Amino acid sequence: MEGAEEPTPVTLACADREAEVRQQVDAARLRLRRRAGFDGPPDHFRRPLERVFTAEERGQVTILFGGLTPAHETLIQAALQSCGQRAEPLPQPDLDACLVGRQFGNNGVCNPAYFTVGNLVKHLQALEAQGMSRADIIDRYVFFTAGGCGPCRYGMYEDEYRLALRNAGFEGFRVLLFAQTDGIKARTGELGFQLSLHLGLSALNGFTLADTIRDFGYAVRPFESVPGSTNAAVESALAIAAGWVRGRRPIPRGEGLPRGVRPFIRGRPGGEEAARVLVNIHDQLWGADTRAMVRASADAVAHLEVDRLRVKPVVKVIGEFWAQTTESAGNFNMLAFLEREGAQVMPETLSSWVLFLLSQARTKLLESRGLDVPTTGPRLTRLRARLADDLRILGKLASFAVGNRLYRGVHERLRAALGGVPHQLVDPVELAELARPFYHELARGGESYLEVGKHIYYARKNGAHMVLSLKPFGCMPSMQSDGVQSLVMARFRDSIFLPIETSPDGEIDAHSRVQVALLEARSRAQAEFQQALQGTGKRLEDIQAYVAGHPELRRATYSVPHREGVAGTAASFVWHVSDRMDRERRRFWRRG
């Protein structure tokens, strides 16, 4: 071509050198692929096939589960037994369980997985030590757990469990999994263990009962007049509730309907099935057996006496789901340690997580509005697509609202039966709004925006003297929220916020850090109590004398209204007793 420049010797030398480098790189890549065994077609990972949990095995194979609090596990076991399953909760994990998990599992796995799988392996080893063969253990037991998603490594722990079981010699032990974000659509894929309507409703009652009874225990135990009485009463209430849950059976199709309705749906399979679902929902949520169960559980704790004039710093515990919930060595037995140090603990509930999942699904639904609507084409077609999409959104929003209302209604009814002592559920939408300037609610993983939103919520409302965040060492979602918490602490300088990472070998350091933070929280609680006495203008002796003359004020189920801006129970109680004394004095003078 005319005008083209002739290649110079330097240009030719550079081209030859580049070709030589490419050849060397290709040869090195080929050697590495051969060494790694990648010469053939790619061998993609596939989930290993397991022996199916058949319907014939239901009632013969024992379902092992764990990872919840003892209160929740008691009622979940009863719910599984009401469906004809053999179920057994694993013991609360100890430090040995974590060491066993490390021995047989991969490196770099976080605390909950080590404790959970190590606890399972340790339990199976104990069964073997009692004389049961490994073949019988594999045949007669399965493990049931939840899966995760997002950036949390928990999403892959199903395979970590199988690896640890295989390394421990329990090759073929079955692990049943359901996705915790699937809600009512959750499936295990096993014929022997179907997540039925009856199981879901029984679990709903179990979750709310366990949450309220457990929360009641933490609210009462620091003020109990007789040491140990709260634990005994709470265990009795849980046993009574478990007996009711275990004895429930689903109402068959065609039963439980008003006589006037039966002729309209007889012979219509769809109508009969819809009626069966509605009848069972009504019976489980509002039926006579449910009301009797709630009354019996509340009666078991009604006799407790308390002294609410003891000054206790209120510590709200938040963090990663498992670390904040467990009552075991997995979080250094932190809740029991806080109580021994003289604090009143506000634990997180599983109901809060259920409402969070509903809120997340609602937020994702709103964000998806209009994504499938065409932007080109005839205008009428686009309008129809927009209308259909909006109707779909409205229908799902209505279902989310109904689910949220039902769940809150069940929880509030149980709170009322226990005198309103358990704490109200905080709306996740409010937490999302508080956290939005710092953390978007669609940033997935773990507790997402909840840790940030809860910190701001309790700092703004003065709902606790101290916020303690528990999370496993190296937990990626919690590391994200920790990075944001530094900015939150700069904005809310008066809040006492302490993040603690749990690991098997950091108990002494964690406890000492908590003790230091509790010193300031305790001084704030004491100052708040003195301000309450000064604000009422009454002496402590006068308050004590009035309480001694009114036995209802010493009942554990007596509801003390929360006073705005006051975190401590003792300070709120002083204000409430003072208001009662003033009202009685005014009535006395009117009669005079």
Buried (B, 14 or more C-beta within 10 A) or exposed (E): EEEEEEEEEEEEEEEEEEEEEEEEEEEEEEEEEEEEEEEEEEEEEEEEEBEEBEEEBBEEBEBBBBBBBBBBBBBBBBBBBBBEBBBBBBBBBBBEBBBBBBEBBBEEBBBBBBBBBBBBBBBBBEBBEEEBEBEEBBBBBBBBBBBBEBBBBBBEBBBBBBBBBBBBBBEBBBBBBBBBBEEEEBEBEBEBBEBEBBBBBBBBBBBBBBBBBBBBBBBBBBBBEEEEBBEEBBBBBBEBBBEBBBEBEBBEBEEBBEEEEEEEBEEEEEEBEEBBEEBBBEBBBEBEEBEEBBEBBBBBBBEBBBBBBBBBBBBBBBBBBBBBBBBBBBBBBBBEBBBEBBBBBBBBBBBBBBBBBBBBBBBEBEEEEEEEBEEEEEEEEBEEBBEEBEEBBEEBEEBBEEBBEEBBEBBBBBBBBBBBBBBEBBBBBEBBBBBEEBBEBEBBBBBBBBBBBBBBBBBEEBBBBBBBBBBBBBBBBBBBBBEBBEEBBEEBEEBBBBBBBBBBEBBEEBBEBBEEBBEEBBEBBBEBBBEBBEEBEBEEEBBEEBBEEBEEBBBBBBEBEBBEEBBBBBBBBBBBBBEBBEEEEEEEEEEE
